[in-house]
């Protein structure tokens, strides 16, 4: 049986043990929108530039946002054949990535404002109903992050709904309907209840909500208790097009303050309203900052801005969150780089774990959290459909390599003016002209790239310093096709180890494995 053959094959592969001198430490990563793709960059080592992880020439990927678990990135995607923007997710660790369609709503356009549950199993999002006669009709919904369920409507009203956000424990969703703020159970079973809170951006400790005060210009940034009591307005007015982000200990909030005529600036303010906060200094020649976000430990701010000279495309900048130094650009390309999202990491000191209701439907601190979307931590959203996965390679243009060809020439005056053999014949035919082309009259030829060998299996393991662990490898779909009874496979195994901030070390080894009959 194939299963028994796979078991024996797994035993052979598990014989590869990895010895690590120290536990690997992952580098910090910022996901961001690079042109119409999603890219990653290490803010501490930006010299090499960002890595394009979608790289689709005929598709568009916008508004990336890391999962709280750091194992996926959600984004808005539009691909050939689609009529609407859909909500997708991608595993950035995949070498040949595919995207999972989370929303699967071809009759609706998904909105750019969406939110992960703290356990990474669900996503709340808003959508615009294209089939409705009301152009403002929208709907707040929740879906499983693995794409295995149809979205569950939280609001479902003939009005404009959007900007849904989960409570830290995952039990509740707060969202906007027209000019009102509503709260509802995250599983879609209850009736939304209007609340008098300031907004929908929930603080990490679950105690506050932040939002805009629209109306008279300039707009204000309001913070209130979750029940709507105790609201106050921060001193600096807010730019209506900015994004709000909380520090992980809920004591600070970052946003872009509307300070015309002196141009907008990124601010970090105390959420209790006790002071103005600090302005993040801009480097000379940079303007129009947007989309500030805290690093996981709360010590830095990443945002996008543009230079006031040159093509003027947005680029990413990073600065200390205490305003002690000017921001430093970390990208520099001839396309826009914007909307940074920091990969989750160790929380800052003083952060408060979100409360978890016993047997509830969410909570990043729950040890019983389920990753399949059913039961505690999964929001009680049962699997109702097969996830739709798109191979991003289908939306890439064929790669064509240009090989330069030098036009060859013969010097008929070489060899002391007395060429011999074939050279003499050519020179006689050319009447001693100099030079004579003997290669095709073109400087380029086009070649398709050579097919790469299929990836048989992949895996990763964290090893404590001085210890040994077995490296478990997961066989890929291409590898499964090679598993023919009695066949001997010659596998080239590449093992990459990472230690602290040092450069990764790559080791290769060739092994032979025979598939049992």
Backbone torsions as a table, in degrees:
resi	resn	phi	psi	omega
1	UNK	NA	150.1	-178.3
2	UNK	-62.0	-37.1	-178.2
3	UNK	-62.4	-41.6	179.0
4	UNK	-66.1	-37.8	178.0
5	UNK	-64.2	-40.0	179.1
6	UNK	-65.4	-36.1	179.3
7	UNK	-62.8	-46.5	178.7
8	UNK	-64.7	-37.2	178.9
9	UNK	-65.6	-39.8	179.0
10	UNK	-62.4	-38.8	178.2
11	UNK	-61.6	-39.1	179.5
12	UNK	-66.4	-41.1	-179.4
13	UNK	-71.7	-31.4	-179.6
14	UNK	-71.0	-9.2	176.9
15	UNK	-69.0	-13.3	176.3
16	UNK	-78.3	111.2	178.7
17	UNK	-106.2	142.0	-178.6
18	UNK	-109.3	127.9	176.2
19	UNK	-106.9	120.7	-177.2
20	UNK	-111.6	135.4	176.3
21	UNK	-71.6	-22.3	179.2
22	UNK	-162.1	157.8	179.5
23	UNK	-63.8	131.4	-178.8
24	UNK	-67.1	144.3	177.7
25	UNK	-117.3	125.0	-177.4
26	UNK	-76.1	139.5	176.5
27	UNK	-73.7	151.4	176.1
28	UNK	-67.7	147.0	-178.6
29	UNK	-138.5	138.3	171.4
30	UNK	-110.0	125.4	169.3
31	UNK	-90.6	145.5	-179.4
32	UNK	-158.3	164.1	178.7
33	UNK	-87.6	112.8	179.7
34	UNK	-108.2	102.3	-172.2
35	UNK	64.3	-118.5	176.3
36	UNK	-111.7	21.9	178.2
37	UNK	-119.6	177.0	173.8
38	UNK	-111.1	129.2	-179.3
39	UNK	-123.3	162.1	174.4
40	UNK	-123.8	145.9	176.2
41	UNK	-148.0	145.0	173.7
42	UNK	-88.3	113.0	-176.6
43	UNK	-65.3	-18.1	178.5
44	UNK	-88.3	-17.6	178.8
45	UNK	-137.4	66.8	-174.8
46	UNK	-83.9	-3.0	-172.8
47	UNK	-60.2	-33.8	-179.3
48	UNK	-76.5	-6.0	-179.3
49	UNK	84.3	175.4	-179.5
50	UNK	-84.5	160.0	177.2
51	UNK	-106.2	121.5	178.5
52	UNK	-79.0	113.2	-175.9
53	UNK	-97.9	-9.0	175.0
54	UNK	-108.7	-51.2	170.0
55	UNK	53.8	42.8	179.9
56	UNK	-95.9	122.6	-178.5
57	UNK	-79.2	-26.0	-176.7
58	UNK	-115.8	16.1	176.6
59	UNK	-129.5	170.2	178.5
60	UNK	-131.8	132.5	177.0
61	UNK	-126.8	121.7	-175.6
62	UNK	-129.4	161.1	169.9
63	UNK	56.0	62.1	-179.9
64	UNK	-73.0	148.1	176.7
65	UNK	-148.4	121.9	-179.3
66	UNK	-65.3	146.1	168.5
67	UNK	-68.6	147.4	177.1
68	UNK	-58.6	-21.0	178.8
69	UNK	-88.7	-8.2	179.0
70	UNK	72.5	18.9	-177.6
71	UNK	-111.3	2.2	-178.7
72	UNK	-159.1	158.8	175.6
73	UNK	-127.9	124.6	175.8
74	UNK	-94.0	149.8	-179.7
75	UNK	-159.7	167.1	173.2
76	UNK	-90.8	130.1	-176.1
77	UNK	-128.3	145.2	174.8
78	UNK	-136.8	119.5	-175.3
79	UNK	-123.7	158.2	179.9
80	UNK	-53.0	134.2	-177.8
81	UNK	95.8	-18.5	177.6
82	UNK	-84.6	144.2	175.3
83	UNK	-96.8	-16.3	-174.7
84	UNK	-137.7	161.9	171.4
85	UNK	-74.3	135.2	178.4
86	UNK	-120.0	161.3	177.0
87	UNK	-93.9	122.1	-177.9
88	UNK	-122.8	165.8	169.6
89	UNK	-137.2	155.0	-177.8
90	UNK	-140.5	145.0	173.0
91	UNK	-90.9	109.0	-175.5
92	UNK	-68.0	-12.2	179.9
93	UNK	-81.7	-12.8	-178.8
94	UNK	-73.0	135.3	179.2
95	UNK	-76.9	-29.7	177.2
96	UNK	-126.4	78.1	-164.9
97	UNK	-72.7	151.1	169.4
98	UNK	-123.2	154.2	-177.7
99	UNK	-108.5	137.1	177.5
100	UNK	-96.8	125.8	177.9
101	UNK	-80.0	112.5	-177.1
102	UNK	-86.2	-41.3	-173.2
103	UNK	-83.8	-44.7	179.4
104	UNK	49.0	54.4	-178.9
105	UNK	-127.8	80.5	-176.5
106	UNK	-65.3	-13.2	179.5
107	UNK	-95.9	4.4	-176.8
108	UNK	-137.2	147.9	172.3
109	UNK	-95.1	125.0	178.5
110	UNK	-79.6	147.0	-179.2
111	UNK	-88.5	160.5	-175.8
112	UNK	-76.0	-15.6	-178.7
113	UNK	-92.1	107.8	177.7
114	UNK	-139.6	167.0	-172.3
115	UNK	-146.1	134.4	174.1
116	UNK	-80.1	146.2	166.1
117	UNK	-72.6	156.1	-173.9
118	UNK	-62.7	-26.1	179.7
119	UNK	-90.8	0.3	175.4
120	UNK	75.7	12.3	-176.6
121	UNK	-96.8	-16.2	-175.6
122	UNK	-137.7	160.0	175.4
123	UNK	-134.6	131.1	174.0
124	UNK	-99.5	137.9	-177.3
125	UNK	-152.7	163.2	174.9
126	UNK	-109.8	155.3	-179.6
127	UNK	-144.9	156.3	179.0
128	UNK	-108.7	125.1	-175.9
129	UNK	-81.4	106.5	-178.8
130	UNK	-72.4	-22.3	-177.9
131	UNK	-83.1	-7.6	-176.3
132	UNK	-81.9	149.2	174.4
133	UNK	-75.1	-17.7	179.0
134	UNK	-91.3	111.5	-175.8
135	UNK	-66.5	-14.3	-179.0
136	UNK	-99.7	0.7	-176.8
137	UNK	-68.3	128.0	176.5
138	UNK	-136.8	173.9	-175.6
139	UNK	-148.7	132.1	173.7
140	UNK	-90.8	130.7	-174.3
141	UNK	-139.8	164.8	174.8
142	UNK	-130.7	136.6	178.4
143	UNK	-136.5	158.3	173.6
144	UNK	-66.9	140.6	-178.0
145	UNK	-72.3	-15.9	178.3
146	UNK	-89.7	3.2	177.4
147	UNK	74.5	12.8	-174.7
148	UNK	-92.2	15.7	176.3
149	UNK	-149.2	153.0	170.5
150	UNK	-71.0	146.2	178.8
151	UNK	-58.5	142.1	177.0
152	UNK	-101.4	123.8	-178.8
153	UNK	-71.0	131.0	176.4
154	UNK	-94.5	-37.8	-178.4
155	UNK	-104.8	-62.5	179.5
156	UNK	55.1	70.9	-179.6
157	UNK	-132.1	149.8	175.8
158	UNK	-76.0	50.8	-179.7
159	UNK	-141.8	-177.6	-178.2
160	UNK	-91.0	109.5	178.8
161	UNK	-114.0	148.5	178.0
162	UNK	-179.2	-172.8	178.1
163	UNK	51.8	47.6	179.8
164	UNK	-74.4	143.8	177.2
165	UNK	-137.0	139.4	177.0
166	UNK	-77.7	148.4	164.6
167	UNK	-69.6	156.3	-178.4
168	UNK	-57.9	-29.0	179.4
169	UNK	-85.9	-3.7	176.0
170	UNK	80.3	0.4	-176.5
171	UNK	-81.8	-23.9	-168.4
172	UNK	-132.5	150.4	173.4
173	UNK	-122.4	133.2	173.5
174	UNK	-111.3	138.9	-175.3
175	UNK	-150.8	168.4	-179.5
176	UNK	-101.5	139.6	172.0
177	UNK	-131.4	109.3	-172.8
178	UNK	55.8	-120.5	-179.6
179	UNK	-101.5	11.0	-178.7
180	UNK	-106.2	157.2	174.5
181	UNK	-111.8	129.3	-178.3
182	UNK	-124.4	157.4	178.8
183	UNK	-130.0	141.0	-176.8
184	UNK	-152.2	155.7	174.3
185	UNK	-59.9	142.9	-174.3
186	UNK	-72.1	-15.2	-179.9
187	UNK	-91.8	2.5	176.3
188	UNK	78.5	12.2	-175.2
189	UNK	-88.8	-17.8	-174.8
190	UNK	-108.2	172.9	177.5
191	UNK	-91.2	129.7	179.0
192	UNK	-58.4	139.7	-178.9
193	UNK	-114.4	124.4	176.6
194	UNK	-64.8	139.1	176.4
195	UNK	-128.6	162.6	-177.0
196	UNK	-98.9	23.6	-177.4
197	UNK	-71.7	165.5	-174.6
198	UNK	-75.2	-30.7	-175.3
199	UNK	-170.8	-161.2	-172.3
200	UNK	-116.2	-7.0	-178.9
201	UNK	-82.0	103.9	-173.3
202	UNK	-79.9	135.3	176.8
203	UNK	-71.8	151.7	-177.7
204	UNK	-59.3	-29.4	179.9
205	UNK	-85.2	0.3	175.3
206	UNK	78.8	9.7	-173.3
207	UNK	-98.3	-23.5	-171.2
208	UNK	-131.7	160.9	171.3
209	UNK	-128.8	141.4	178.9
210	UNK	-121.1	149.0	179.3
211	UNK	-168.8	-179.9	-176.3
212	UNK	-89.8	147.1	165.0
213	UNK	-105.0	100.6	178.7
214	UNK	-87.4	170.6	-179.0
215	UNK	123.3	-114.1	179.6
216	UNK	-66.5	138.0	179.6
217	UNK	-88.8	142.1	-0.5
218	UNK	-78.6	159.5	-178.3
219	UNK	-75.2	158.9	179.9
220	UNK	-115.2	160.7	175.1
221	UNK	-108.3	115.5	-176.4
222	UNK	-105.2	145.3	175.4
223	UNK	-131.8	133.4	-179.9
224	UNK	-139.2	167.0	168.3
225	UNK	-66.5	162.9	-177.1
226	UNK	-62.0	-30.9	179.7
227	UNK	-84.0	3.7	177.2
228	UNK	93.9	-8.7	-178.9
229	UNK	-82.6	162.8	172.0
230	UNK	64.4	32.3	-176.9
231	UNK	-78.3	151.9	175.3
232	UNK	-149.8	160.6	-179.0
233	UNK	-109.4	133.5	178.2
234	UNK	-70.6	156.2	-171.1
235	UNK	-65.0	-43.1	-176.0
236	UNK	-84.1	131.7	176.3
237	UNK	-66.6	159.3	-173.5
238	UNK	-112.3	142.9	173.5
239	UNK	-71.2	128.4	-175.3
240	UNK	-64.9	-16.3	-179.2
241	UNK	-101.7	10.1	-174.8
242	UNK	-88.2	171.9	175.0
243	UNK	-110.2	145.4	178.4
244	UNK	-103.2	141.3	176.0
245	UNK	-143.4	134.2	179.2
246	UNK	-89.4	147.5	166.8
247	UNK	-71.5	157.1	-173.0
248	UNK	-68.9	-17.5	176.6
249	UNK	-95.4	5.7	175.2
250	UNK	66.6	11.1	-177.8
251	UNK	-92.7	-14.8	-177.6
252	UNK	-135.8	158.7	177.4
253	UNK	-139.7	141.7	179.3
254	UNK	-116.8	142.1	-178.4
255	UNK	-162.8	174.1	176.3
256	UNK	-100.4	121.1	-179.9
257	UNK	-87.3	138.4	179.6
258	UNK	-85.1	102.6	-173.7
259	UNK	-122.2	39.6	174.9
260	UNK	-59.9	143.5	7.3
261	UNK	-90.5	12.3	-176.5
262	UNK	-91.4	16.7	179.3
263	UNK	70.4	154.1	-177.9
264	UNK	-70.8	155.2	179.5
265	UNK	-141.2	150.5	174.1
266	UNK	-81.0	132.1	179.1
267	UNK	-124.2	150.1	170.4
268	UNK	-121.1	116.0	-172.6
269	UNK	-122.2	148.8	173.9
270	UNK	-68.8	135.3	-173.9
271	UNK	-74.6	-16.2	179.4
272	UNK	-83.7	0.6	178.1
273	UNK	75.3	14.7	-175.8
274	UNK	-75.4	-10.2	-179.8
275	UNK	-167.7	174.2	-179.4
276	UNK	-72.3	-33.7	-176.1
277	UNK	97.8	-158.9	-177.5
278	UNK	-124.3	144.0	174.9
279	UNK	-91.2	136.6	177.0
280	UNK	-83.5	113.9	-177.2
281	UNK	-64.1	136.9	176.0
282	UNK	-91.4	145.5	173.2
283	UNK	-69.2	156.5	-179.8
284	UNK	-57.1	136.2	175.5
285	UNK	86.7	8.0	-179.8
286	UNK	-115.4	139.0	-174.3
287	UNK	-140.8	173.1	172.8
288	UNK	53.4	63.5	175.9
289	UNK	-74.9	151.4	177.0
290	UNK	-152.3	164.0	168.3
291	UNK	57.7	49.5	178.9
292	UNK	-72.9	142.3	178.2
293	UNK	-140.1	144.7	176.6
294	UNK	-77.4	147.8	167.2
295	UNK	-69.8	161.7	-176.7
296	UNK	-57.0	-33.5	-179.3
297	UNK	-90.9	1.3	175.4
298	UNK	78.6	8.8	-175.2
299	UNK	-94.8	-14.8	-176.5
300	UNK	-135.3	161.9	176.9
301	UNK	-124.6	132.6	171.0
302	UNK	-112.8	142.6	178.2
303	UNK	-158.1	174.1	175.3
304	UNK	-114.5	149.7	178.4
305	UNK	-154.5	177.7	-178.8
306	UNK	-132.5	148.4	174.6
307	UNK	-75.0	149.0	-179.0
308	UNK	-86.8	10.4	173.7
309	UNK	-137.6	166.1	-177.9
310	UNK	80.2	-159.1	-176.5
311	UNK	-67.0	-21.5	174.7
312	UNK	79.7	24.7	178.2
313	UNK	-79.4	148.4	176.4
314	UNK	-64.1	143.5	176.0
315	UNK	-134.4	164.0	179.7
316	UNK	-89.0	140.9	175.6
317	UNK	-131.8	152.8	179.1
318	UNK	-133.0	140.4	-177.7
319	UNK	-147.2	157.0	171.9
320	UNK	-61.6	140.5	-177.0
321	UNK	-74.6	-12.3	179.2
322	UNK	-91.5	3.8	178.1
323	UNK	73.6	16.0	-175.0
324	UNK	-78.6	-12.4	-179.6
325	UNK	-151.5	156.5	179.6
326	UNK	-69.8	152.3	177.1
327	UNK	-65.2	150.6	-178.8
328	UNK	-119.1	125.1	175.7
329	UNK	-64.8	136.4	178.5
330	UNK	-117.6	-4.6	172.3
331	UNK	-126.9	153.4	178.5
332	UNK	-157.9	87.5	-178.9
333	UNK	-133.9	168.1	178.6
334	UNK	-90.4	35.2	172.1
335	UNK	-147.8	164.3	-175.9
336	UNK	-73.9	142.4	173.8
337	UNK	-129.4	113.7	-170.6
338	UNK	-151.9	173.7	178.3
339	UNK	54.3	65.3	179.3
340	UNK	-69.6	148.9	174.9
341	UNK	-137.4	119.9	-174.4
342	UNK	-82.8	132.9	176.0
343	UNK	-65.1	132.3	-178.7
344	UNK	-58.1	146.7	178.8
345	UNK	-149.8	-162.2	178.8
346	UNK	-57.9	133.9	-178.3
347	UNK	-72.7	159.1	-179.2
348	UNK	-75.3	159.7	179.1
349	UNK	-63.1	138.4	178.2
350	UNK	92.4	-4.6	179.7
351	UNK	-70.9	146.7	-176.4
352	UNK	-107.7	122.6	178.2
353	UNK	-60.5	140.5	179.7
354	UNK	-65.4	147.1	179.1
355	UNK	-67.7	150.5	179.2
356	UNK	-125.9	121.1	178.3
357	UNK	-73.6	135.4	179.1
358	UNK	-57.1	121.5	179.4
359	UNK	68.7	16.0	-176.7
360	UNK	-74.9	-172.3	-173.3
361	UNK	-104.1	23.3	178.4
362	UNK	-177.1	-176.9	175.4
363	UNK	125.0	118.1	-179.0
364	UNK	-72.7	-15.7	-178.4
365	UNK	-94.7	1.7	-177.2
366	UNK	-80.7	124.6	179.3
367	UNK	-73.4	-15.2	179.7
368	UNK	-96.0	10.8	-178.1
369	UNK	-59.8	134.5	-179.5
370	UNK	-100.0	144.5	179.9
371	UNK	-95.9	-0.1	-176.3
372	UNK	-101.5	5.9	176.2
373	UNK	81.5	9.8	177.2
374	UNK	-126.4	134.3	-179.9
375	UNK	85.1	-170.8	-177.3
376	UNK	-54.7	133.3	-179.4
377	UNK	86.9	-15.2	-177.6
378	UNK	-108.5	-2.7	175.6
379	UNK	76.8	12.0	178.8
380	UNK	53.3	40.8	175.2
381	UNK	-106.1	100.1	-177.3
382	UNK	-70.0	155.5	176.3
383	UNK	-69.4	126.3	-178.3
384	UNK	-123.7	-3.3	-177.3
385	UNK	-159.8	163.3	175.7
386	UNK	-81.2	128.1	-179.8
387	UNK	-58.8	142.8	177.0
388	UNK	-96.7	120.2	179.7
389	UNK	-115.2	135.6	178.7
390	UNK	-111.0	127.9	173.8
391	UNK	-76.6	116.2	-176.7
392	UNK	-65.7	-21.4	178.4
393	UNK	-62.2	-23.2	-179.5
394	UNK	-68.9	-18.7	-176.4
395	UNK	-109.3	18.8	177.5
396	UNK	-103.2	141.6	176.1
397	UNK	-72.9	147.0	177.6
398	UNK	-57.9	137.5	-179.6
399	UNK	-85.1	126.7	178.0
400	UNK	-118.7	126.5	179.4
401	UNK	-98.8	137.2	175.9
402	UNK	-97.2	122.9	176.8
403	UNK	-109.2	121.0	-178.3
404	UNK	-75.2	132.3	177.5
405	UNK	-114.9	121.5	178.1
406	UNK	-79.4	131.2	176.9
407	UNK	-74.0	118.2	-175.9
408	UNK	-77.3	150.1	177.4
409	UNK	-139.2	158.4	179.3
410	UNK	-121.5	127.7	177.0
411	UNK	-86.9	105.3	-177.9
412	UNK	-73.3	-7.2	178.5
413	UNK	-100.0	6.1	177.0
414	UNK	-76.0	179.7	179.1
415	UNK	54.3	39.7	177.4
416	UNK	70.1	18.2	179.3
417	UNK	83.4	7.6	-178.7
418	UNK	-128.9	72.3	178.7
419	UNK	-67.1	153.3	-178.8
420	UNK	-126.4	170.1	173.8
421	UNK	61.7	-143.1	-176.5
422	UNK	-60.2	-38.2	179.3
423	UNK	-60.0	-40.1	179.5
424	UNK	-63.3	-40.6	179.2
425	UNK	-62.2	-43.3	-179.7
426	UNK	-64.7	-43.1	-178.5
427	UNK	-66.0	-36.5	179.1
428	UNK	-66.2	-39.8	179.9
429	UNK	-68.0	-30.2	-178.1
430	UNK	-93.7	7.0	-179.3
431	UNK	54.7	42.8	177.3
432	UNK	60.7	24.8	177.9
433	UNK	-66.8	152.2	-179.2
434	UNK	-137.5	125.6	-8.8
435	UNK	-91.3	171.1	176.9
436	UNK	-113.9	123.6	-179.3
437	UNK	-74.9	129.8	177.6
438	UNK	-118.1	-3.7	177.9
439	UNK	-103.9	163.8	177.6
440	UNK	-55.5	145.4	-177.0
441	UNK	-78.6	61.0	175.8
442	UNK	-152.9	150.9	-176.9
443	UNK	-102.3	-7.3	-176.2
444	UNK	-136.8	152.6	166.3
445	UNK	-135.5	152.3	-177.1
446	UNK	-105.9	134.4	179.2
447	UNK	-132.0	141.4	171.9
448	UNK	-79.0	146.5	-179.6
449	UNK	-65.0	148.2	177.9
450	UNK	-68.9	144.1	179.8
451	UNK	-67.5	131.8	178.8
452	UNK	-84.9	157.0	178.9
453	UNK	-70.8	144.1	-176.3
454	UNK	-67.7	147.9	175.1
455	UNK	-78.9	118.0	-175.3
456	UNK	-79.3	-45.1	-177.0
457	UNK	-156.7	161.2	178.5
458	UNK	-147.6	159.2	179.6
459	UNK	-179.7	168.9	179.2
460	UNK	-147.5	154.7	179.3
461	UNK	-149.4	140.7	173.0
462	UNK	-98.5	128.0	-173.9
463	UNK	-121.9	123.9	175.4
464	UNK	-62.9	157.2	-178.1
465	UNK	-56.8	129.5	176.4
466	UNK	75.0	8.2	-178.0
467	UNK	-108.9	167.5	175.6
468	UNK	-119.3	143.4	174.7
469	UNK	-142.5	152.4	176.4
470	UNK	-78.5	138.3	176.9
471	UNK	-92.4	109.6	179.1
472	UNK	-87.3	125.4	-177.5
473	UNK	-110.4	136.3	177.0
474	UNK	-97.6	123.5	-178.0
475	UNK	-73.2	130.5	-179.5
476	UNK	-79.2	171.2	177.6
477	UNK	-62.0	-38.2	177.4
478	UNK	-66.6	-36.0	178.2
479	UNK	-67.7	-34.3	179.8
480	UNK	-62.0	-33.7	-179.3
481	UNK	-67.8	-20.4	-179.1
482	UNK	-86.4	-9.1	-175.0
483	UNK	-82.7	81.3	177.8
484	UNK	-107.2	133.7	-176.2
485	UNK	-52.2	131.4	177.1
486	UNK	82.1	-4.9	-177.6
487	UNK	-81.3	139.3	175.8
488	UNK	-97.8	123.7	-178.2
489	UNK	-102.0	133.2	174.2
490	UNK	-104.0	108.3	-172.7
491	UNK	-110.0	133.3	173.5
492	UNK	-98.2	113.5	-175.4
493	UNK	-100.0	125.1	176.8
494	UNK	-109.7	125.6	-179.9
495	UNK	-118.8	122.4	179.2
496	UNK	-111.2	125.2	177.9
497	UNK	-113.1	143.9	178.9
498	UNK	-126.3	136.7	-180.0
499	UNK	-136.0	114.1	179.1
500	UNK	57.2	-134.2	-179.7
501	UNK	-96.8	4.0	179.8
502	UNK	-68.8	158.9	178.6
503	UNK	-65.8	144.0	178.3
504	UNK	-60.1	144.0	177.8
505	UNK	-108.9	126.0	-177.8
506	UNK	-107.6	129.6	176.6
507	UNK	-123.4	142.3	179.1
508	UNK	-124.1	149.5	179.3
509	UNK	-151.6	138.3	178.9
510	UNK	-102.7	127.9	180.0
511	UNK	-126.9	154.4	175.2
512	UNK	-111.7	132.8	-180.0
513	UNK	-131.8	129.0	178.2
514	UNK	-101.1	127.7	179.0
515	UNK	-77.8	123.0	-179.8
516	UNK	-61.2	149.4	176.9
517	UNK	-80.3	NA	NA
